[in-house]
Amino acid sequence: MNKVVFGIFVLLLQLPALLLAAESTIQDWELKRDREGIQVYTRKVPGSPYAAVKTITVVSDLRLSSMVALILDSEACAQWADKCAESSVYEKISDTELLIYTVNDLPFPMKDRDILARFHWSQKPMTLDVTMTSEAVTGIVEEQKGRLRLTEATISWHLQPLAMGAVQVINEAHVNPGSPLPGGLINMLLVDSPFETMKSFRKAAALPKYEQASISFVEEPL
């Protein structure tokens, strides 16, 4: 059995589990956009007036380490993450835990938002799924003039290896913007911004600087 046929055979074996995983991934979520291989979903969050957003795509030509390296390269944030104006490592606690300071540029007359978030990285030893979770932390960095500090925000990235070298990429976020925003801007931040971010993420992770990246805590699928 040649490699291609074997890969298809493995994919067929995985299909029921993948369908179940996809169903559980999008349950309670409302599809807002499905274009260019990217799906954007939103859902209501109990106790919050602000919806959560989930963006999903599948890539077939990117290594796990390349994608992780891009996310870890905080100074490159403005080059691919929509609305990111600047970002830097405030403190590296370990290879898998960091404090990251980020500024998001919002249209005038809205104030720019900034956030200090604690990033945690992990990889499952059996499936090799890589997950990054981040949450806003307070009381460490003084608030900056002209910027509104985000104190309630959770963001995650999930990289799930599939058959034949494919990887499902999921980005999820729930953010309290700190003050009321116009309806049009909220829609842009919940649909347009995640969509554009995922498009740019796929391109940026393929750049030569990340192509052969080696990450201490990431094992690549065989």
Secondary structure, 3 states (H helix, E strand, C coil): CCHHHHHHHHHHHHHHHHHHHHHHHHCCCEEEEEECCEEEEEECCCCCCCCEEEEEEEECCCCHHHHHHHHHCHHHHHHHCCCEEEEEEEEEEECCEEEEEEEECCCCCCCEEEEEEEEEEEECCCCCCEEEEEEECCCCCCCCCCEEECCCEEEEEEEEECHHHCEEEEEEEEECCCCCCCHHHHHHHHHHHHHHHHHHHHHHHCCHHHHCCCCCCCCCCC
